[in-house]
Amino acid sequence: MPFNEDGYKQKLIDWTIKLRLSYREVTSEATIDLLKYGKPSLARLLPTHHSTLSQWVKDSMAARLPFIVDLVQSALSNINLSIDGWRAHNRREYAAVCAHFVDGSGHPRTLLLGFPRRYGGHTGDDLAALVKLVILQYGIGDKLGSFVMDNAGDNDKCLEALQRSFRSIDPEADRIRCIGHVINLVVRALLFGEGVSAWEKKLIESSEKGRVTLRSLKGVIGKLHNLVCYINRTDARHEVLRAQMRVTKTSDGKLFVGVLLKDGGIRWNTTFFMIERDLKCRPAIDLYQAQWKPPDENDKHKGDFLTEADWHELELFYKLL
């Protein structure tokens, strides 16, 4: 079978995309040495700079785009869009636009149609401008169905702005609120009580000391968060807890030596995993608290230590979540 240079190049591109490899990893000297091992002649086919590979990926997307356009335009159903924001590790922000429809063969499909970079403001008009470009790119303005978005008020404004360009859109009837976001809001209200949004705003604006105090005011979940942060903040405290783990067993009778998990971030279920890990490691945590000595007389962290009543409440929250 003759060697297909174009096919090899496409396999390299697909490998990079599917495994979510960074361009610098793929074009590193170590990777290039591996890919050409036993066949030095392959060196001329391999990209040696990350910008080259980046352009290859963009060119591959452009070559495949007509197929995606045909697939979407031949849909038997309306094109329903789900839209949400996403922030990369480098702090750049994007808007993900996904399509949900029944294709020409009668199969349900979910496709990422666009991932435009978000610059400047985060108003409904700003988001609508990005979504409009995606709709026009695929020529689906006359096949739009419902829009799944979270509860932010700016998303209402986004649909109102889109209606000015696509008259078939009904900003109220076509607005579906993301059930995951609704559940998240309900759970946060259960965990932290009313006024959670205003409380979170204060949390962001407060100093480290102020955040500890605010967390404590939010009950056992706040206390647990503070305790986890306190232990994980220094390697010395973490090693003390690991020593306690080595001489105790978990709540299910097994040996486990690891780290405590902290809630927060963009994942909505992190509070559940934080509680789950701490209940598992309760014997070690109880021992840590019993042997803890304050570094100075002004240290207030003992106020966040968990009591028997706190552990019972955490078990109830764990079952609820």
N, C-alpha and C positions, 0 to 999 in steps of 0.2 A: 504494500500500500504506500503510494507516494506521500511524502511529508507535505502537509497543507499549512503553509506559513500563515495565511489569513485565519485559518481555523485555530492555530496555536495562539495567535494574538488574541482572538476572541475568548478562548478558554482562560487566558490570563486575566482579561478584563472581568469575565464573569466570576472567576475565583476571588478576585479582589472585592467585588460587590457583594457576593453571597456571604463571604466570611467577614465582611465589614472591616477589611484590613485598611490600615492607613497607607496612603501613597508612599510615604517615606519608608514604611516597612517593606513594601513590595520592591522598591527600587534600591534598597540598601545593598551594600556590597556583599553581605552574607547571603541574602536571598538570591542575588544574581549568581553567585558562585554555586549555590545549590541547584538552581534551575538549569544551568548550563553544564552541570557535572556530567562527565562522560561524553559530552557533545559540545565542545567549545564553539562550534560554528553557530550555536544558538545565540551567542552573545550579541550578534548584530540585530537580533529581533527583539531584544529585551530593553525596556526603557531604563535609562540610568539616572533620570531626574524625576522627582515627584510631579513637576509641572507637565512633563510629557505624558505620564500616566493619567493625570487629571484630564488632559485634553482628549486622550483616547476614550475615556469614560463618557465625556460629553459628546464626542462624535458617535459613539455607540448608541447613546440615547437618541440622538438626532436621527440616526438610521432606523431605529426601531419605532420612532414616534408615529409614522404613517400607519403602521399596523395597529397601534393603540387607538389612534383616531378612528380607523375603520371599525374596530371592535366596539367602541363606545357609540358611534353614530348608528350602528346596526342593531342597537339594543331594542328588545321587544317591549321593554318597560320604560317608564320615565327614569331619568338619571337623578338619584338621590345623593346629596352631597353631605359629608360630615367634615367639619372644619374645626381645627384647634391649633393653638399655638404650641411651639416647641423651642426650647433653648438648648443650644449646644454647650459643650464643656468650655468652649472659648468665649462664652457669653453672647454669641451671635443668636439672634432670634429669627424664627421662621414661622410660616403659616402652612400647615399641612392640609391639603384639599384632597379628600378621598371620594371616589364614586362607588355607588352601590346600585346594581342593576341586573336585569336578566338579559343575557346576551342572545344573539341570533339563533343559537342552538338550544335555547331554553335553560341554560345553566346560570345559576346566580354567580355574580362576579363582584369582587371588591378590588379596586385599583387605586393606587396613588397617582392622581393626575398632575399635581403640582406641589412644589415645596419652595415657594418664593421667599426670599429674604425680606424681613421686616425692618424698615428703616424709620427713624423718627417716631411719630406718635402712635398711639394704640387706640385710636378712635374707631367708631364703626365705619366711618367714611374711608379711613386708611385701609382697613381690612377689606372693605367692599371693592376698592380699587384693585387689590391683589387678586381677589377671587374672580372679578370680572375678566381679567386678562386670561385666567385659566379657562373660564367658560368659553371665551372667544377663540382661544387656541384650539379647542377640541370641537368647536362648532355645535355646541349642545344647548344653546340659548332657548331653543323652542321645545326642548325635551326635559326641562328641569322639573324635578319633583319636590321632595321635602328637604329641609336643611337641618341636620343634627348638630347642635352647638351647646355649649354650657350656658349657665344661667346669667352670665355677665350682661348688664344692660347694653353694653356696646354692641353685642350681637344682635339685639333688636334693631339698633340703628343701622347695622350692616345690611340687614335684609331690606330695610326701608330704602337704603341707598341703592341696592341692587335692583329694586323694583323700578327705579327710574330708567334703567337700561333694559330690563327684561320684564315686560308688563304682565306676564303670566304669573309672576310671583305674588303670593298673598302673604305679607309679612306675619300675619297671625296664624292663618290656617296651615301654612307650610313650615312653621317654626316648631321643631321637635326638640325638647330639652333633653340633654344627655342624661340618661337614667343613672349612669355611674356617678356623675357630678351631683345629682339630686341625693343619691344614697350617701355620698360623701358629706354633704351638708347636714343631712339628718344625723349621721354618726357623730360628726363634730359637735353638733348641738347636744347630743346625749353625753359625750365625753366632757365637754367644757362648759355647757350651759348656754344661756342666751347671751347675745352680744359678743359672740366669738370673733366676728370680723373686726370689730373695734378693738377687742383685746389683742388680736394678732397684729394690728397696726401699731399699737403701743409697744408690743414685743419687739418689732423691727426697729423702732425708734429709740429703744432703751439701751442703757449701758449693760455690760455683762452682769453686774450686780443687780441692776434693775430687772433684767430678764429672769434671774433666779427668783426674785421676790414675786414677780408676776406669775411665773409658772406655779409657785407654791399656792397662790390664791386660787388656782384652777383645780384644786383637789388632788386626788391620789395619782391621776395621770401626770399632773404637773410635778408632783413630788418624785414620781418615778423617773421622769425625764431629767430632773435636776440631779438625781442620784446617779443615773447612768452617765451623764455628762461629767460629773465630778470624778467618778472612778476612771473614766476613759481619757480624761484630760491629760494625765501624766502617765508615763510608762511605769513609774514607781508604784502608783496606786493600782494600775492594771496588773502588775506582777504580784502584788499582795493578794488580789482577788484570785489570780490564777493559782497561787499557792493554796488558797482555801479550797479551790475546786479540786485540787489533787488529793486532798484529805477528806473530801465529802463526796457523796453521790448525788446525782440529780434527783428531782422529785419522783422520777420513774425508776429509781434504783440503779442508774447507770453512771459510769464515769465520763465526765465531759469537761474538757479544758478549752475554753475559747474566749470570746469577747461578748460583751453586752451590746445589744443593738439599740440604736437611738431612732426615735421617730422623727418625722419632718421630711422636707424635700417634696418632690412632685409625686411620689408614690403614695396613694391614699391609704394603703394597708400597712404602712410602717408602724403605726401604733399597735396594731394586732401583733406583728412580729416582735416588737419590743416587749409587750406583755408576755407573749409566749416564751421568749428566751428567759425573761426574769423569773417567771414561775418555774421554769425548768431548773434554773440555777438558784432557787430560793435557799437551799441549805448553805451554799457558799456565801450568798449575800448576807444571810442572818449572822454567819460567823464573822464576816467582814465587819458588819455593824457592831457586833458585840466587842470586838477587839480594837475598834477604831479609837484613836486618840486625837483630839483636836490639835493642830499645829500651833495655835495660839488661842488666847482666851476670847478673842473676838470672832472666832470661826463659828458660823451659824449653820453649817451644813447638816448638823445632826437633826435639825428641824425637818429635813427631807428624808430621814431614815424611815423605813416602812415598819408599821406596827402590825400586830395580828389582824386588827380590823382592816388595815390597808390591804393586806394580802387577800383577805376574804373578798373585799371589793374588787380587786384585780381579777380574781377568779370569776366573779360575776360578769365583769366586762369582757373577759376572754370568751365566756360562753355566749354572750350577746353578739360579739363580733364574729 
